[in-house]
Amino acid sequence: MHVLSTDDLEFWQEHGYVVIPEAAPPENLQAVIDAIWEFQEMNPADPESWYRTPDRVNGMVELNGSGMVEMYNHPALWANRQLPRIHGAFADLWGTAHLWVTIDRCNLNVPNRAEFDFGGFIHWDIDTSVVPLPFDMQGVLSLTDTTPEQGGFQCIPGMPARLPEWIATQPADRNPHRPDMAGLEVKTVATRAGDLLIWNSQLPHGVSPNRSNQPRLAQYISMSPAQEGNEVARQWRIDSWLHRIAPEGNPFPGDPRDWERTHGTTAALTPLGRKLLGLDRWQEGIVAGAEGDMATNQQRGRTRATPGFAS
Ligand SMILES: O=C(O)CCC(=O)C(=O)O
């Protein structure tokens, strides 16, 4: 299924991101919204319940205060991961339909107030000191309409197209995960409920501060070429789905209650979903080990060790 138009592809090349409208139907969005509030043990109608201190500190420090929700395998999340329109959009960008979907979390970025002042951040998940620059895609599905003040996605549009030239202007000891913002212009992207925003990982991006009176709710979804020869990763992914286990690593503090594993249900998968997980193969005859080990992504400059886990 082709989803992106020629204009979309041109926009992607120029700006480093693209927005796909109506990527998921309203009932799917509502199911994730309900799951988030239940998981967080918060009442959407009672803002006083929204400001509980998170149980754990995030190893990726800039994510602290940004409202990451440590829920990864709820059936409502899987329902969106296996939508043909979302798969089609990533297939158009990657140039192959043989993809794995990330097993990623949600975001509930609540409005700033006197005793809670999240400043937002701009970062790269990839290591931009690696040559050639690592290439990957990340994505976020808006669960509600999100105004520019509401704490949604922000970025420096157009950076991927000029990143090597920009890096050449920077000191050798620059932070390869955080750009020096001098002279760079940040854009906060307004989205509608159901919009899927996909970005090139070379785009400096992040969560903006929520200066509205409405929470920002979103689900992270990305896809990347299936590593069907990587048996360790495939089994890890299957176990994660089946037993509802959160990914491990620096940016994923996990849930000390272990709520999904102990109380959740394993999501039903469609034939497409089985392939996007790795349960069924896109291609027969893949040799196990042919695509390297778990370190592959790190060698390519990604901060996250488990292929296809999170965007
Ligand atoms: O929530 C967003 O819009 C951006 C999230 C982000 O910075 C990330 O996933 O690396």
The ligand as an ORCA input file, in Angstrom:
! r2SCAN-3c Opt
* xyz 0 1
  O       7.655     13.154     21.922
  C       8.185     13.646     20.948
  O       7.531     14.321     20.147
  C       9.670     13.444     20.702
  C      10.245     12.293     21.470
  C      11.721     12.146     21.373
  O      12.456     13.072     21.498
  C      12.291     10.822     21.130
  O      11.539      9.841     20.999
  O      13.534     10.711     21.009
*
